[in-house]
Amino acid sequence: MGSKTSRKTKRSWVKNIDIKDIEDNLEQSREKQRLVGTDAEFVIDETPSDVPSAKAAKKLKSTEILTNKSKIPALEVERNKKPSGRTITRLMKISGRIDGSTSMALVNKDGLLNVKNEDLWNEPPAAPAPVRDVYPMNLPPAKSKAKKVRPSTIDEAPITLEFEDSELHGGKSYNPSLESWKQLVNQEFGLEKIKELNRQQLIERQEMLARMLAEHESSDEEEESDHEINDPNHANDTNDFKLSANKPTELKRKTKTKRGRMLKHKKRVELEARLKDLKHQIHQIGQLDLEELQHRDTKVVDKVTKKKKAAKRLFKYNLMDAPLEVKLSDELSSNMKNIKAEGNLFYSSMINLQKKGLIEARVPVAKRSKYKPKITEKWTYKDFK
């Protein structure tokens, strides 16, 4: 019989087998099953939800600090403990404190007052009673908007200041005849000459009045100085006033000097008024009317068509002066290619509208100068030098 192997060595070999990695893997699978679980036990819903998720309102840091995190409730204010006025009225109705309101309050509380009044036996509904519009007599009358009335002036024609002649002067043509051109030049020259002569006459009269006014002033000063020298009582006036505390008696009698002074003052006032009137006339000389100039000197202007005038001035200012439509001899041309554009269509249309009375005659307004701060140096520091 052969020798048998020892079981002790086999048992020790089985006992000492290293299965640590297997046990670790098993433990990991058990841990995963405990924490995550198997896929068969769960259903994942991947479809999006129809209801949008409500985002939580972001709280401010100040609100978070001020929120009461204490477990103890805050003290109640006295006014919050009191019931509201509506609650008190409802309780008083139920308790009968208000006359005739207890039954109605109980019926309203049970919900019997707000139900619909339906017929349970299918009877035809009764016709509703007509509601009358009853208004108290003491109500104020209803405010109604005033009816828009069409103004009567719409149908009236505008007040025209000048009637335009349908026939234009032949001298204003681009290639006029010699006779018509000379007639136009003489006509415009006569009108401008009258204006210039009137302006020069007014300036001469103004200079004469100013010279007379200066002479009167110098004569007044000389007479006053002579009167003070020749008056013997003038030196003692101050001493006489010191003798009494009362006011000195004034002489009511007019002296010869006083009468002469008053007469000269009256003449001076008249001269100043005439001077002021002349200044106004010089200012208005450029705005004289064509018809007025024609009547002043009819000998200078020959064969001038008289224009009918409805009114000299419709508004505050006179009409705009129309430009002279006269060409000199060197500006005339027989060829239309050499003609240059002249005038201003805007100004001509404005003048025509003013003549027809459709728009108001205005003048340019100068821009007013604004106040500017004036910086000055104080001189008080020089008192301490």
C-alpha positions as CSV (number, residue, x, y, z in Angstrom):
1,M,0.0,0.0,0.0
2,G,1.2,3.3,-1.0
3,S,1.6,6.2,1.5
4,K,-1.4,8.6,1.7
5,T,-1.1,12.4,1.6
6,S,-1.8,14.3,4.7
7,R,-5.1,16.0,4.9
8,K,-3.7,18.7,7.1
9,T,-1.8,20.2,4.3
10,K,-4.8,20.3,2.1
11,R,-7.0,21.8,4.7
12,S,-4.4,24.5,5.3
13,W,-4.2,25.2,1.6
14,V,-8.0,25.6,1.3
15,K,-8.0,27.8,4.4
16,N,-5.3,30.1,3.1
17,I,-6.8,30.9,-0.4
18,D,-6.8,34.7,-1.0
19,I,-10.4,35.7,-2.0
20,K,-10.2,39.4,-0.9
21,D,-10.8,40.9,-4.3
22,I,-13.9,38.8,-4.8
23,E,-15.3,39.9,-1.5
24,D,-14.6,43.5,-2.3
25,N,-16.5,43.3,-5.6
26,L,-19.4,41.7,-3.9
27,E,-19.5,44.3,-1.2
28,Q,-19.4,47.1,-3.9
29,S,-22.4,45.5,-5.7
30,R,-24.4,45.2,-2.5
31,E,-23.6,48.9,-1.6
32,K,-24.7,50.0,-5.0
33,Q,-27.9,48.1,-4.7
34,R,-28.6,49.6,-1.3
35,L,-28.0,53.2,-2.4
36,V,-29.0,53.3,-6.1
37,G,-31.1,50.2,-6.7
38,T,-31.7,48.3,-9.8
39,D,-33.1,49.8,-13.1
40,A,-35.9,47.3,-13.1
41,E,-37.4,48.8,-9.9
42,F,-37.6,52.4,-11.3
43,V,-39.3,54.1,-14.3
44,I,-37.7,57.3,-15.6
45,D,-40.2,59.8,-17.0
46,E,-38.4,61.7,-19.7
47,T,-41.4,63.6,-21.2
48,P,-41.5,67.4,-20.3
49,S,-44.3,68.6,-18.1
50,D,-47.0,70.9,-19.5
51,V,-47.2,73.1,-16.3
52,P,-44.3,75.6,-16.1
53,S,-42.4,75.3,-12.9
54,A,-43.0,78.3,-10.6
55,K,-39.7,79.9,-9.7
56,A,-39.2,80.9,-6.1
57,A,-39.1,84.6,-5.6
58,K,-35.6,85.8,-4.9
59,K,-35.5,87.2,-1.4
60,L,-33.5,90.3,-0.6
61,K,-30.6,90.1,1.8
62,S,-32.2,92.9,3.9
63,T,-35.5,90.9,4.1
64,E,-33.6,87.8,5.1
65,I,-31.9,89.7,7.9
66,L,-35.1,91.4,9.2
67,T,-37.2,88.2,9.2
68,N,-38.2,87.1,12.6
69,K,-36.6,83.7,13.1
70,S,-37.4,83.5,16.8
71,K,-39.6,80.7,18.1
72,I,-41.4,83.1,20.4
73,P,-44.2,85.0,18.6
74,A,-44.1,88.7,18.4
75,L,-46.2,91.0,20.6
76,E,-49.7,91.8,19.2
77,V,-50.6,95.4,18.7
78,E,-53.7,96.6,20.5
79,R,-55.4,97.8,17.3
80,N,-55.0,94.4,15.6
81,K,-57.0,92.8,18.4
82,K,-60.0,94.9,17.8
83,P,-62.6,93.6,15.3
84,S,-63.3,95.5,12.2
85,G,-66.3,97.8,11.8
86,R,-68.0,95.5,9.3
87,T,-67.7,92.6,11.8
88,I,-69.2,94.7,14.6
89,T,-72.2,95.7,12.3
90,R,-72.9,92.1,11.3
91,L,-72.8,90.9,14.9
92,M,-75.1,93.8,16.0
93,K,-77.6,92.8,13.3
94,I,-77.7,89.2,14.5
95,S,-78.0,90.1,18.1
96,G,-80.9,92.5,17.4
97,R,-79.2,95.7,18.4
98,I,-80.3,97.3,15.1
99,D,-84.1,97.5,14.7
100,G,-85.7,95.0,12.2
101,S,-82.4,93.5,11.1
102,T,-82.3,90.3,13.2
103,S,-84.5,88.2,10.9
104,M,-82.9,89.4,7.7
105,A,-79.5,88.8,9.1
106,L,-80.3,85.2,10.1
107,V,-81.9,84.5,6.7
108,N,-78.9,85.9,4.9
109,K,-76.6,83.8,7.2
110,D,-78.5,80.6,6.3
111,G,-78.1,81.4,2.6
112,L,-81.8,81.8,1.8
113,L,-81.7,85.3,0.5
114,N,-79.3,85.0,-2.4
115,V,-81.0,81.9,-4.1
116,K,-82.9,82.2,-7.3
117,N,-86.7,82.4,-7.1
118,E,-87.6,79.5,-9.4
119,D,-91.1,78.0,-9.7
120,L,-91.0,74.3,-8.8
121,W,-94.5,73.6,-10.4
122,N,-93.5,74.8,-13.9
123,E,-95.8,77.8,-13.9
124,P,-95.2,80.4,-16.6
125,P,-93.1,83.3,-15.3
126,A,-94.9,86.5,-14.5
127,A,-94.1,89.6,-16.6
128,P,-91.6,91.8,-14.9
129,A,-93.0,95.1,-13.6
130,P,-91.9,98.1,-15.7
131,V,-89.3,100.2,-14.0
132,R,-90.0,103.9,-14.1
133,D,-87.2,106.4,-14.5
134,V,-87.8,108.5,-11.4
135,Y,-85.4,111.4,-11.0
136,P,-85.6,113.8,-8.1
137,M,-86.4,117.3,-9.1
138,N,-83.6,118.9,-7.1
139,L,-80.9,117.3,-9.2
140,P,-78.8,119.9,-11.2
141,P,-79.3,119.8,-15.0
142,A,-77.0,117.6,-17.0
143,K,-74.0,119.3,-18.4
144,S,-74.0,119.2,-22.2
145,K,-71.3,120.3,-24.5
146,A,-72.0,123.6,-26.4
147,K,-73.0,123.1,-29.9
148,K,-70.4,124.0,-32.4
149,V,-71.6,127.0,-34.4
150,R,-70.2,127.8,-37.8
151,P,-68.7,131.3,-37.7
152,S,-70.3,133.7,-40.1
153,T,-66.9,135.2,-41.1
154,I,-66.1,132.0,-43.1
155,D,-68.5,133.1,-45.9
156,E,-67.1,136.7,-45.9
157,A,-64.3,137.5,-48.4
158,P,-61.0,138.7,-46.9
159,I,-60.3,142.5,-46.8
160,T,-58.0,143.1,-49.6
161,L,-55.5,146.0,-49.2
162,E,-54.5,146.3,-52.8
163,F,-56.2,145.1,-56.0
164,E,-53.7,143.7,-58.4
165,D,-53.9,145.0,-62.0
166,S,-54.7,142.3,-64.5
167,E,-52.6,144.2,-67.1
168,L,-48.8,144.2,-66.4
169,H,-46.6,147.1,-67.5
170,G,-44.9,146.5,-70.8
171,G,-41.6,147.8,-69.5
172,K,-41.2,144.8,-67.1
173,S,-40.9,142.4,-70.0
174,Y,-37.5,140.7,-70.7
175,N,-37.3,142.4,-74.1
176,P,-39.5,145.6,-73.8
177,S,-39.9,148.3,-76.3
178,L,-37.9,151.5,-75.8
179,E,-41.0,153.7,-75.1
180,S,-42.5,151.4,-72.5
181,W,-39.1,150.9,-70.7
182,K,-38.5,154.6,-70.5
183,Q,-42.1,155.2,-69.2
184,L,-41.5,152.6,-66.5
185,V,-38.1,154.1,-65.5
186,N,-39.6,157.6,-65.3
187,Q,-42.5,156.4,-63.3
188,E,-40.4,154.6,-60.7
189,F,-37.9,157.5,-60.6
190,G,-40.6,160.0,-59.9
191,L,-41.9,158.0,-57.0
192,E,-38.5,157.5,-55.4
193,K,-37.6,161.1,-56.0
194,I,-40.7,162.2,-54.0
195,K,-39.8,159.9,-51.2
196,E,-36.3,161.2,-51.0
197,L,-37.4,164.9,-51.1
198,N,-39.8,164.3,-48.3
199,R,-37.2,162.6,-46.2
200,Q,-34.7,165.4,-46.7
201,Q,-37.3,168.0,-45.8
202,L,-38.1,166.2,-42.6
203,I,-34.5,165.9,-41.7
204,E,-33.9,169.6,-42.3
205,R,-36.9,170.5,-40.1
206,Q,-35.7,168.2,-37.4
207,E,-32.2,169.9,-37.4
208,M,-33.8,173.3,-37.2
209,L,-36.0,172.4,-34.3
210,A,-33.1,170.8,-32.4
211,R,-31.0,174.0,-33.0
212,M,-33.9,176.2,-31.7
213,L,-34.3,174.0,-28.7
214,A,-30.6,174.3,-27.9
215,E,-30.7,178.1,-28.2
216,H,-33.7,178.3,-25.8
217,E,-31.9,176.2,-23.2
218,S,-28.8,178.4,-23.4
219,S,-30.8,181.6,-23.1
220,D,-32.7,180.2,-20.1
221,E,-29.4,179.5,-18.3
222,E,-28.1,183.0,-18.9
223,E,-31.2,184.7,-17.6
224,E,-31.3,182.6,-14.5
225,S,-27.6,183.5,-13.7
226,D,-28.3,187.2,-14.4
227,H,-31.4,187.1,-12.1
228,E,-29.4,185.6,-9.2
229,I,-26.7,188.2,-9.5
230,N,-29.1,191.2,-9.7
231,D,-31.4,190.0,-7.0
232,P,-30.5,191.8,-3.7
233,N,-32.6,189.6,-1.5
234,H,-30.9,186.4,-2.8
235,A,-28.0,186.7,-0.4
236,N,-30.2,187.2,2.7
237,D,-32.5,184.3,2.0
238,T,-30.7,181.8,4.2
239,N,-30.5,184.3,7.1
240,D,-34.3,185.1,6.9
241,F,-35.1,181.4,7.0
242,K,-33.1,180.9,10.2
243,L,-35.0,183.6,12.1
244,S,-38.2,181.5,12.5
245,A,-39.0,177.9,12.9
246,N,-42.1,178.2,10.8
247,K,-42.2,177.8,7.0
248,P,-41.5,181.0,5.1
249,T,-44.5,182.6,3.4
250,E,-44.4,182.3,-0.4
251,L,-45.2,185.2,-2.7
252,K,-48.2,184.4,-4.9
253,R,-47.4,187.3,-7.3
254,K,-45.7,186.3,-10.5
255,T,-42.7,188.3,-11.4
256,K,-41.6,189.4,-14.9
257,T,-38.8,186.8,-14.9
258,K,-41.2,184.0,-13.8
259,R,-43.7,184.9,-16.6
260,G,-40.9,184.9,-19.2
261,R,-39.7,181.5,-17.9
262,M,-43.1,180.0,-18.1
263,L,-43.6,181.3,-21.6
264,K,-40.3,179.8,-22.7
265,H,-41.1,176.5,-21.1
266,K,-44.4,176.4,-23.0
267,K,-42.5,177.1,-26.3
268,R,-40.0,174.4,-25.5
269,V,-42.7,171.8,-24.8
270,E,-44.3,172.6,-28.2
271,L,-40.9,172.3,-29.9
272,E,-40.3,168.9,-28.3
273,A,-43.7,167.7,-29.4
274,R,-43.0,168.8,-33.0
275,L,-39.6,167.2,-32.9
276,K,-41.1,163.9,-31.8
277,D,-43.7,164.1,-34.5
278,L,-41.0,164.7,-37.1
279,K,-39.0,161.7,-35.9
280,H,-42.1,159.6,-36.3
281,Q,-42.6,160.9,-39.9
282,I,-39.0,160.2,-40.8
283,H,-39.5,156.6,-39.6
284,Q,-42.6,156.2,-41.6
285,I,-41.3,157.9,-44.8
286,G,-40.2,154.6,-46.4
287,Q,-43.7,153.1,-45.9
288,L,-45.7,155.9,-47.6
289,D,-48.5,154.7,-49.8
290,L,-48.2,154.8,-53.6
291,E,-51.5,156.5,-54.0
292,E,-50.5,159.2,-51.4
293,L,-47.3,159.9,-53.2
294,Q,-49.2,160.3,-56.5
295,H,-51.6,162.8,-55.0
296,R,-48.7,164.9,-53.5
297,D,-47.0,165.7,-56.8
298,T,-49.0,164.8,-59.9
299,K,-46.8,166.8,-62.2
300,V,-43.8,164.5,-61.8
301,V,-45.7,161.2,-62.5
302,D,-47.4,160.9,-65.8
303,K,-49.9,158.3,-66.9
304,V,-49.8,156.3,-63.6
305,T,-52.7,153.8,-63.1
306,K,-54.5,154.6,-59.9
307,K,-54.9,151.7,-57.6
308,K,-58.1,151.3,-55.6
309,K,-57.4,150.9,-51.9
310,A,-59.7,149.1,-49.5
311,A,-57.7,150.1,-46.4
312,K,-54.2,151.5,-45.8
313,R,-53.4,149.2,-43.0
314,L,-55.3,146.1,-41.9
315,F,-53.2,145.0,-39.0
316,K,-50.6,146.6,-36.7
317,Y,-47.9,147.0,-39.4
318,N,-47.8,148.1,-43.0
319,L,-47.3,145.9,-46.0
320,M,-43.9,144.7,-47.1
321,D,-42.3,147.0,-49.7
322,A,-42.3,145.3,-53.1
323,P,-38.9,145.4,-54.8
324,L,-38.3,147.6,-57.8
325,E,-38.9,145.7,-61.0
326,V,-36.9,147.9,-63.3
327,K,-33.9,146.9,-65.3
328,L,-31.1,149.2,-66.4
329,S,-30.0,149.6,-70.0
330,D,-27.0,147.3,-69.7
331,E,-29.2,144.6,-68.1
332,L,-31.6,144.4,-71.1
333,S,-31.0,141.4,-73.4
334,S,-32.8,140.3,-76.6
335,N,-31.8,136.7,-76.0
336,M,-33.5,134.6,-73.3
337,K,-30.3,132.5,-72.8
338,N,-28.6,135.5,-71.3
339,I,-31.4,136.3,-68.8
340,K,-30.5,135.7,-65.1
341,A,-32.9,134.6,-62.5
342,E,-34.1,137.6,-60.4
343,G,-36.3,138.2,-57.4
344,N,-37.5,135.9,-54.7
345,L,-40.5,133.7,-55.2
346,F,-41.1,133.4,-51.4
347,Y,-41.1,137.2,-50.8
348,S,-43.3,137.8,-53.8
349,S,-45.9,135.2,-52.6
350,M,-45.8,136.7,-49.1
351,I,-46.4,140.2,-50.4
352,N,-49.4,139.0,-52.5
353,L,-50.9,137.2,-49.6
354,Q,-50.6,140.3,-47.4
355,K,-52.2,142.4,-50.2
356,K,-55.1,140.0,-50.4
357,G,-55.6,140.1,-46.6
358,L,-55.0,136.4,-46.1
359,I,-52.1,136.7,-43.7
360,E,-51.0,139.3,-41.2
361,A,-48.3,141.8,-42.0
362,R,-45.4,141.3,-39.6
363,V,-41.9,142.7,-38.9
364,P,-38.8,140.8,-37.7
365,V,-38.5,140.8,-34.0
366,A,-35.0,141.4,-32.6
367,K,-33.7,138.9,-30.1
368,R,-33.6,140.4,-26.6
369,S,-30.3,140.4,-24.8
370,K,-30.4,138.2,-21.7
371,Y,-29.1,139.4,-18.3
372,K,-25.5,138.5,-17.7
373,P,-23.8,138.4,-14.3
374,K,-21.6,141.4,-13.7
375,I,-18.5,140.6,-11.7
376,T,-17.1,143.6,-9.8
377,E,-14.2,143.9,-7.3
378,K,-15.1,145.1,-3.8
379,W,-13.0,148.1,-2.6
380,T,-13.6,147.7,1.1
381,Y,-10.2,146.1,1.7
382,K,-8.5,149.5,0.8
383,D,-9.9,151.0,4.0
384,F,-7.5,148.8,6.0
385,K,-4.4,149.8,4.1
